[in-house]
Amino acid sequence: MGRFKGDVSRQVIDETVELWRTKCLIADGSLTQSEETAIWTSGIAADLATRFTDNPIVGSDGGGTFASKFEVQLEGASPELRLFAAELLLVHFLFTSSVSRRGKVDIIEKTLADSEYTLDGDSVPYLAMSSVIGHPGIGFNTRRDLQLGFLIDFVIRLKKLSVEDRTGLLSDPWALEDFVREAPSQNQREMMHILLHLLHPDSFERIASGTHKREIADAFSQLLDGEVPDDWSTDRKLLAIRTALEDDFLVGGNIDGSIDFYHPPLQGVWQSRTGGEGEGTSDIESLEWKKQLILYGPPGTSKTFTARELSKTLILREALRSWGPRKFFDNKDLLDRLVVDHVEWVQLHPGYGYAEFIRGLRLEKEETRYQPGLLPNLIERIASQDLPDGLTPLPFVLVLDEINRTDLSAMLGEAFSLLERDKRDFSVTLPGINNGEGPTTLAMPSNLYIIGTMNEIDQSVETLDFALRRRFLWRECPFERDTLLEIVRHRWDEDVPERYSIEHAMGQIEIFADRAQELNDAIFHMDELGRAYQIGHTYFADITFFLERWLSTGRSRPQSGTYLWSPAGHVRAPLRDLWDRSLKPLLEQYLSGTDDRESSLSALESSFLKR
């Protein structure tokens, strides 16, 4: 089953979904109100579609935020329409861990503000706002309009059916899947996958990304017995893969007695980033096809971490593919070692060139001779892999860190042309011959993959020539608000004393993430700076260190979660320290030499520190 048992609090979510199924989808009643009122009707859903889907508010109009725009769209709405919209938001929020309980409740209560309805704080649907199932991905928050648009369209189409037909459709997971996939293509996003899991958690995984589903199905395809019927969807394949894991390969589960694809050892086999949208081509798919990938963006945007995880995924994925599932799961310790041994890291710098990478002249016993550099030595290691009988060789990954700090074309030399997919394993002769030896050749093996990282601020992308650029696929690593929240949550558990819960602080942590986004938006639009000068997650994530120092004095838990700003809106010491010791010095350097440095810096400070 796709229910993740590690979070026992999902029981109230499942109870809420069952109420939604019976009271709202099959009947027309309310999810949150006890009286018999027709709320989930085709007419009310169509009214919301006219106001919301058919009349979008874009950009900064309507206040700029989803909540402010939604309020404008609901102006003059009946109490029943407001209740429907609020309950639609509640269903929308059931799955996600990327919005705090307070954030969920606030927007629901604001939607109900001008109606006669309220939420019962002791009701099951209200309590469900404190529970989570999974992280739905960045697109869930950035395109909430499309997520709600999907739900509205789903309700309108469902209500065209008879009660008997609705009941049958909602009870059949695969008929329901066919039905939801008839939604407009722009709405077939995270909410589509979430809805299927909510209504049938034993058939559909707790996965909100179509790309993730496809990657998992591809990575574990060997677990499927025999030929897969042509009409099987990815979700049907995942259910068969889960069944095989539960019955044969991971009996007892991989986390708290359950099978979950977002936990080791399964996660490392498939997961990589998707390029911003949950339905697009993933990093691992790009790397496997092109064999070279460059991760680029501002400093501190997790490029090194992404390269490390991508390398691990590539190796584990090939191990499962070539060794088969039984040998894969039986050789965990060996795989852990190979994941480390098969990744070669090189920090590039202006002094690193052809002699260090391909070959160079060196004095050896009073004779100058050509000596192989890093690449030929790595190729020799790849060719001489020594594994137990029955285990095929695995790929290697070469990570070139900060590729634009050296002359990359000169460093690659003859290897430049060998990067092409159709030139792999093709030999070229290197110039120069040692006394008593024949010519030296170089061939780039097909199982060597290259990942480059690049900070745009160090040197412009345009300085890499076009012939080199086309030999790589490129992956932008921008600042992302939700990624910052994930990093802060992870670091909080490591840095902040246990008695201070991040959930207590989450309201202000989300405001902090909003301010980080606003600061980077301001930098993006500055003539003196621009995109390359935006500030990465790792700079902002140092807030947990300053919080730990401030809290370590033994102070009581801040009132109402006011860890960063006081109840009166004054900046607290941790946030001030982050600005003074990290962000301000960085921006001062960025703005050095500009005419209005002080005024620009003051404006950025006000934007970031405001409550």
C-alpha positions in Angstrom: 0.0 0.0 0.0 1.1 3.6 -0.7 0.3 4.8 2.8 3.4 5.9 4.6 3.2 4.5 8.1 6.0 6.6 9.4 3.6 9.5 10.1 0.8 8.1 12.2 -0.9 11.4 12.2 -2.2 10.9 8.7 -5.2 9.1 10.2 -7.1 12.4 10.5 -6.3 13.1 6.8 -7.7 9.8 5.8 -10.8 10.4 7.9 -11.2 13.9 6.3 -10.9 12.4 2.8 -13.6 9.9 3.6 -15.9 12.7 4.8 -15.1 14.6 1.6 -15.9 11.5 -0.6 -19.2 10.8 1.0 -20.5 14.3 2.0 -19.2 16.4 -0.9 -18.2 14.3 -4.0 -21.0 11.7 -3.9 -23.5 14.0 -2.1 -23.5 17.8 -2.4 -23.1 18.7 1.3 -20.4 20.6 3.3 -17.1 19.1 4.5 -16.9 21.3 7.6 -20.5 22.2 8.6 -23.0 19.9 10.3 -26.2 21.3 8.8 -27.4 19.9 5.6 -26.5 22.6 3.1 -25.9 22.1 -0.7 -22.3 23.4 -1.1 -20.4 21.0 -3.4 -22.7 21.5 -6.4 -21.9 21.9 -10.1 -23.4 25.4 -10.0 -21.3 26.7 -7.2 -18.2 25.1 -8.7 -19.0 26.7 -12.0 -19.4 30.1 -10.3 -15.9 29.7 -8.7 -14.5 28.7 -12.1 -15.9 31.9 -13.7 -14.4 34.0 -10.9 -11.1 32.2 -10.5 -10.1 30.1 -13.5 -11.6 32.2 -16.2 -10.5 35.6 -14.8 -6.9 35.1 -13.6 -5.1 38.0 -11.8 -1.4 38.1 -12.9 1.7 39.7 -11.7 1.5 42.3 -8.9 -2.2 43.1 -9.5 -4.6 42.4 -6.7 -1.9 42.7 -4.1 0.6 40.2 -5.7 0.0 37.2 -3.4 -2.3 34.3 -4.0 -4.3 35.1 -0.9 -4.9 38.8 -1.8 -5.8 37.9 -5.4 -8.2 35.2 -4.3 -9.9 37.7 -2.0 -10.4 40.0 -5.0 -11.8 37.2 -7.1 -14.3 36.4 -4.3 -15.6 39.9 -3.9 -19.4 39.8 -3.7 -19.5 36.0 -3.5 -22.3 34.3 -1.6 -21.7 32.7 1.8 -22.1 29.3 0.1 -19.5 30.1 -2.6 -17.1 31.3 0.1 -17.6 28.1 2.1 -17.0 26.0 -1.1 -13.8 27.9 -1.8 -12.6 27.5 1.7 -13.2 23.8 1.7 -11.6 23.4 -1.6 -8.5 25.1 -0.1 -8.7 22.7 2.8 -8.6 19.7 0.5 -5.8 21.3 -1.5 -3.7 21.6 1.8 -4.4 18.0 3.1 -1.2 16.5 1.5 1.4 19.2 1.8 4.2 19.6 4.3 5.4 22.8 2.5 2.8 25.0 4.2 2.6 25.4 8.0 -0.6 24.7 9.9 -1.0 28.4 10.6 -0.5 29.2 7.0 -3.2 26.8 5.9 -5.7 27.9 8.5 -5.1 31.6 8.0 -6.0 31.6 4.3 -9.0 29.3 4.9 -10.3 31.6 7.7 -9.8 34.7 5.5 -11.8 33.0 2.7 -14.6 32.5 5.2 -14.3 36.0 6.7 -17.3 37.6 5.0 -19.6 34.6 5.3 -21.8 33.2 8.1 -19.6 30.1 8.4 -16.7 29.3 10.7 -14.4 26.3 11.3 -14.8 24.1 14.4 -11.4 23.8 15.9 -12.2 20.4 17.2 -13.4 18.9 14.0 -11.6 16.3 12.0 -11.0 18.5 8.9 -9.6 21.3 11.1 -7.3 18.9 12.9 -6.1 17.5 9.6 -4.4 20.8 8.9 -1.8 19.9 11.5 -1.0 16.6 9.6 1.0 16.1 6.5 1.7 13.3 4.0 4.5 14.6 1.8 6.3 17.5 0.1 4.4 18.3 -3.2 7.3 20.1 -4.9 8.0 23.7 -5.6 5.3 24.0 -8.3 2.6 23.3 -5.8 3.1 26.6 -4.2 4.3 28.7 -7.1 1.3 27.7 -9.3 -1.4 27.3 -6.8 -3.8 28.7 -9.4 -3.4 25.6 -11.6 -3.7 23.3 -8.6 -7.1 24.8 -7.6 -8.1 25.0 -11.2 -7.6 21.2 -11.4 -9.8 20.6 -8.4 -12.6 23.0 -9.7 -12.6 21.2 -13.1 -12.6 17.8 -11.4 -15.7 18.8 -9.3 -17.6 20.3 -12.3 -17.0 17.2 -14.5 -17.7 14.8 -11.6 -21.1 16.4 -10.8 -22.3 15.9 -14.3 -22.5 12.2 -13.5 -25.3 10.5 -11.5 -24.9 9.7 -7.9 -24.6 6.0 -8.8 -22.0 6.7 -11.4 -20.0 9.0 -9.1 -20.0 6.3 -6.4 -18.7 3.7 -8.8 -16.1 5.9 -10.3 -14.7 7.0 -6.9 -14.5 3.4 -5.8 -12.5 2.2 -8.8 -8.9 3.5 -8.7 -8.1 2.9 -12.3 -11.3 4.3 -13.7 -10.7 7.3 -11.5 -7.2 7.7 -12.9 -8.6 7.7 -16.4 -11.2 10.3 -15.4 -8.8 12.7 -13.8 -6.4 12.5 -16.7 -9.1 14.0 -18.9 -8.5 17.3 -17.2 -7.0 20.2 -19.3 -3.3 19.5 -19.9 -2.1 22.7 -18.0 -3.9 21.4 -14.9 -2.3 17.9 -15.0 0.2 18.8 -12.3 0.9 18.0 -8.7 -2.7 18.2 -7.5 -3.8 15.5 -9.9 -1.3 13.0 -8.4 -2.3 14.2 -4.9 -6.0 13.6 -5.5 -5.4 10.1 -6.7 -3.3 9.3 -3.6 -5.8 10.9 -1.2 -8.8 8.9 -2.6 -6.9 5.6 -3.1 -3.7 5.6 -1.0 -3.4 1.8 -1.4 -3.2 2.1 -5.1 -1.3 5.4 -5.7 2.0 6.4 -4.2 2.4 9.5 -2.0 4.1 11.2 -4.9 3.0 14.5 -6.4 5.4 14.6 -9.4 4.8 12.8 -12.6 8.6 12.9 -13.3 9.3 11.2 -10.0 6.8 8.5 -10.8 8.4 8.0 -14.2 11.9 7.9 -12.8 10.9 5.3 -10.2 9.2 3.1 -12.7 12.2 3.3 -15.0 14.7 2.6 -12.2 12.9 -0.4 -10.8 11.5 -1.8 -14.1 13.4 -5.1 -13.6 11.1 -5.8 -10.6 8.1 -6.1 -13.0 7.4 -9.8 -13.8 7.1 -10.6 -17.5 5.8 -8.2 -20.1 3.9 -5.2 -18.9 0.6 -4.7 -20.7 0.7 -1.8 -23.2 -2.3 -0.1 -21.5 -0.7 0.0 -18.0 -0.1 3.5 -16.7 2.9 4.5 -14.7 0.9 4.2 -11.5 0.0 0.6 -12.2 3.6 -0.2 -12.8 4.5 1.4 -9.5 1.9 -0.7 -7.6 3.4 -3.9 -9.2 6.9 -2.7 -8.2 5.8 -2.0 -4.6 4.2 -5.4 -4.4 7.5 -7.1 -5.6 9.5 -5.1 -3.0 7.1 -6.0 -0.2 7.0 -9.7 -1.1 10.5 -10.5 -2.2 13.2 -7.8 -1.8 12.4 -5.5 1.2 10.2 -7.7 3.3 9.4 -5.7 6.4 9.8 -2.4 4.5 12.6 0.2 4.5 11.1 2.7 7.0 8.9 1.9 10.0 7.6 -1.3 8.5 6.5 0.3 5.3 7.9 0.7 1.7 8.5 4.3 0.8 10.4 5.5 -2.3 11.6 8.7 -0.5 13.8 6.8 2.0 17.0 4.8 1.6 17.9 2.5 0.0 15.2 3.1 -2.6 15.5 6.9 -2.8 19.2 6.9 -3.9 18.4 4.7 -6.9 16.1 7.1 -8.7 15.8 10.6 -7.2 17.1 13.7 -8.9 15.8 17.2 -9.5 13.4 18.0 -12.3 14.3 21.4 -13.5 11.7 23.4 -11.6 8.5 21.8 -12.9 7.3 18.4 -11.5 6.5 17.0 -14.9 9.7 17.9 -16.9 12.8 16.0 -17.8 14.9 15.1 -14.7 18.6 15.7 -14.1 19.3 12.0 -14.1 17.6 11.5 -17.5 19.5 14.5 -18.9 22.8 13.1 -17.6 22.2 9.6 -18.8 21.4 10.8 -22.3 24.0 13.5 -22.9 26.7 12.2 -20.5 27.6 15.7 -19.5 25.6 18.1 -17.4 26.5 21.6 -16.0 24.8 22.9 -12.9 24.9 26.7 -12.9 23.5 29.5 -10.8 24.4 32.0 -8.0 26.7 31.0 -5.2 25.2 28.9 -2.4 22.3 27.3 -4.4 23.2 23.7 -3.6 25.0 22.9 -6.8 27.7 20.8 -5.0 25.0 18.9 -3.1 23.0 18.3 -6.2 26.1 17.0 -8.1 26.9 14.6 -5.2 23.3 13.2 -5.1 23.1 13.0 -8.8 26.4 11.0 -9.0 25.1 8.6 -6.3 21.8 8.1 -8.2 23.5 7.4 -11.5 25.7 4.7 -10.0 22.9 3.0 -7.9 20.5 3.1 -10.8 23.0 1.3 -13.1 23.7 -1.2 -10.4 20.1 -2.2 -10.1 19.7 -2.2 -13.9 22.8 -4.4 -14.6 23.1 -6.5 -11.5 19.4 -7.2 -11.1 17.3 -6.6 -7.9 18.6 -9.6 -5.9 22.3 -8.8 -6.2 21.5 -5.1 -5.8 19.8 -5.6 -2.4 22.3 -8.3 -1.3 25.4 -6.1 -1.8 24.4 -2.9 0.1 27.8 -2.5 1.8 29.7 -2.9 -1.5 27.5 -0.4 -3.2 28.0 2.1 -0.4 31.8 1.9 -1.0 31.5 2.0 -4.8 29.3 5.2 -4.6 32.3 6.9 -2.9 35.1 5.3 -5.0 33.4 5.9 -8.3 33.1 9.7 -8.0 36.1 11.8 -8.7 36.1 15.5 -7.6 38.3 18.1 -9.1 38.4 21.7 -7.9 39.3 23.8 -10.9 41.3 27.0 -10.6 43.3 29.3 -13.0 46.5 27.2 -12.5 44.8 23.9 -13.5 45.2 23.1 -17.2 46.1 20.6 -19.9 49.2 19.3 -18.1 47.3 18.4 -15.0 44.2 17.0 -16.7 45.5 15.2 -19.9 49.3 15.0 -19.8 52.3 17.1 -19.1 56.1 17.1 -19.2 57.8 16.3 -15.9 61.3 15.6 -14.8 61.9 11.9 -14.1 65.4 10.6 -13.3 67.1 13.5 -15.1 64.9 13.0 -18.1 61.9 15.0 -19.2 59.0 12.7 -19.9 55.3 12.9 -20.6 53.2 11.9 -17.6 49.5 11.1 -17.7 47.2 13.6 -15.9 44.0 13.0 -14.0 41.8 11.9 -16.9 44.0 9.1 -18.3 44.5 7.8 -14.7 40.8 7.8 -14.1 40.2 6.0 -17.4 42.6 3.3 -16.3 40.8 2.9 -13.0 37.5 2.5 -14.9 39.0 -0.2 -17.2 40.5 -2.2 -14.2 37.4 -2.5 -12.0 37.7 -5.6 -9.8 34.3 -6.8 -8.7 33.0 -10.1 -7.4 32.0 -12.7 -9.9 28.6 -11.9 -11.5 28.8 -8.2 -10.9 29.3 -6.0 -14.0 31.4 -2.8 -13.8 29.6 0.4 -12.8 29.9 3.9 -14.2 32.2 6.6 -12.9 31.4 10.3 -12.4 33.9 13.1 -12.8 32.8 16.3 -11.1 34.5 19.4 -12.3 33.8 22.0 -9.6 33.7 25.7 -10.8 34.4 25.0 -14.4 34.6 28.6 -15.4 37.6 29.3 -13.1 39.9 27.8 -15.8 40.2 27.7 -19.6 38.1 24.6 -20.0 38.7 24.2 -23.7 42.4 24.3 -23.3 42.3 21.9 -20.3 40.3 19.3 -22.2 42.6 19.3 -25.2 42.0 16.2 -27.3 39.2 15.1 -24.9 37.1 18.0 -26.2 35.8 16.1 -29.2 35.6 12.8 -27.3 32.8 14.2 -25.1 30.4 13.6 -27.9 28.0 10.6 -27.4 29.0 9.1 -30.7 32.7 9.6 -30.1 32.9 7.6 -26.8 35.4 4.7 -26.9 36.9 6.3 -30.0 40.7 6.7 -29.7 42.8 9.8 -30.6 46.6 10.0 -30.5 48.1 12.5 -28.1 51.0 14.6 -29.3 54.5 13.9 -28.0 56.3 10.5 -27.6 58.5 9.4 -24.8 61.8 7.8 -25.6 61.5 4.1 -26.1 57.7 4.2 -26.2 55.1 4.2 -28.9 52.4 6.9 -29.3 49.9 7.4 -26.5 46.2 7.2 -27.2 43.2 8.5 -25.3 39.6 7.1 -25.5 36.7 8.4 -23.4 34.8 5.4 -22.1 31.0 5.3 -22.5 30.5 4.7 -18.7 32.2 8.0 -17.7 29.9 10.8 -16.9 30.8 14.4 -16.3 29.1 17.0 -14.1 30.3 20.5 -14.0 29.3 23.2 -11.5 29.5 26.9 -12.2 28.9 30.1 -10.3 27.7 32.7 -12.8 29.1 35.5 -10.7 32.7 34.3 -11.1 32.7 34.5 -14.9 29.9 34.9 -17.4 28.4 31.9 -19.1 29.0 33.5 -22.4 32.8 33.1 -22.0 32.4 29.4 -22.7 32.6 28.9 -26.4 29.6 27.5 -28.2 31.3 24.3 -29.4 31.9 23.5 -25.8 28.4 24.5 -24.6 26.7 22.1 -27.0 28.5 19.2 -25.6 26.7 19.7 -22.3 23.1 20.0 -21.2 22.6 22.8 -18.7 20.6 22.9 -15.5 19.9 26.2 -13.7 20.1 26.1 -9.9 18.3 29.3 -8.8 17.3 30.4 -5.4 14.0 28.7 -4.4 12.0 29.7 -1.4 10.7 26.2 -0.7 14.2 24.7 -0.9 15.4 27.2 1.7 12.5 26.1 4.0 13.6 22.5 3.5 17.2 23.3 4.4 16.3 25.4 7.4 14.0 22.6 8.7 16.9 20.1 8.3 19.4 22.3 10.0 17.0 23.2 12.8 16.9 19.6 13.9 20.7 19.5 13.9 21.5 23.0 15.4 18.7 24.2 17.6 18.1 22.7 21.1 15.3 20.1 21.0 13.0 22.0 23.4 12.5 24.6 20.7 10.2 23.2 18.1 10.4 24.4 14.5 6.7 24.1 14.3 6.4 26.8 17.0 8.6 29.0 14.9 7.3 28.1 11.5 5.1 31.2 11.1 8.1 33.5 11.2 10.4 31.1 9.4 7.9 31.3 6.4 8.0 35.1 6.6 11.8 34.8 6.7 11.7 32.7 3.5 9.4 35.3 1.9 11.8 38.1 2.8 14.7 36.1 1.3 12.7 35.8 -1.9 11.9 39.5 -1.9 15.6 40.4 -1.3 16.6 38.2 -4.3 13.8 39.7 -6.4 15.1 43.2 -5.6 18.7 42.1 -6.5 17.4 40.6 -9.8 15.9 43.9 -10.9 18.9 46.1 -9.9 20.8 47.6 -12.8 24.1 47.2 -10.8 23.5 43.5 -10.0 21.0 41.2 -11.6 20.4 37.4 -11.5 24.0 36.3 -11.1 24.2 38.2 -7.8 21.2 36.7 -6.1 22.0 35.1 -2.8 21.9 31.3 -2.4 20.1 29.2 0.2 23.2 28.4 2.2 23.7 32.0 3.2 20.2 32.3 4.6 20.2 28.9 6.2 22.9 30.1 8.6 20.0 31.6 10.6 19.8 28.3 12.5 23.4 28.9 13.9 22.5 32.4 15.1 19.2 31.1 16.6 21.1 28.4 18.5 23.6 30.9 19.9 20.7 33.2 21.0 18.6 30.4 22.5 21.6 28.7 24.2 21.5 31.3 27.0 18.6 29.3 28.4 15.9 31.8 27.5 12.3 30.6 27.6 10.5 29.8 24.4 9.7 33.1 22.5 6.1 34.2 22.8 3.8 33.1 20.0 6.7 31.9 17.9 8.5 35.3 17.7 12.0 33.9 17.1 13.0 36.5 14.5 10.8 39.5 15.1 9.4 40.5 18.5 5.6 40.8 19.0 6.0 44.5 18.3 7.8 43.8 15.0 11.3 44.6 16.1 14.2 42.6 14.6 15.6 40.0 17.1 19.3 39.3 17.5 19.5 36.1 15.3 18.1 37.9 12.2 20.2 41.0 12.9 23.3 38.8 13.2 22.6 37.1 9.9 22.3 40.4 8.2 25.3 42.1 9.8 27.7 39.1 9.6 26.8 37.4 6.4 24.4 39.2 4.0 25.4 42.8 4.4 29.2 42.2 3.9 28.4 40.2 0.8 26.2 42.9 -0.6 28.7 45.6 0.3 31.2 43.7 -1.9 28.8 43.3 -4.7 27.9 47.0 -4.7 31.5 48.3 -4.3 32.3 51.0 -6.8 28.6 51.8 -7.5 27.5 55.4 -7.2 24.6 54.8 -4.8 26.0 51.9 -2.8 24.7 53.2 0.6 21.2 53.9 -0.6 20.9 50.6 -2.4 22.2 48.7 0.6 19.8 50.6 2.9 16.9 49.7 0.6 17.9 46.0 0.5 18.2 45.9 4.3 14.8 47.4 4.8 13.2 44.9 2.3 14.8 42.0 4.1 14.3 42.9 7.8 10.8 44.3 7.6 8.2 42.4 9.6 
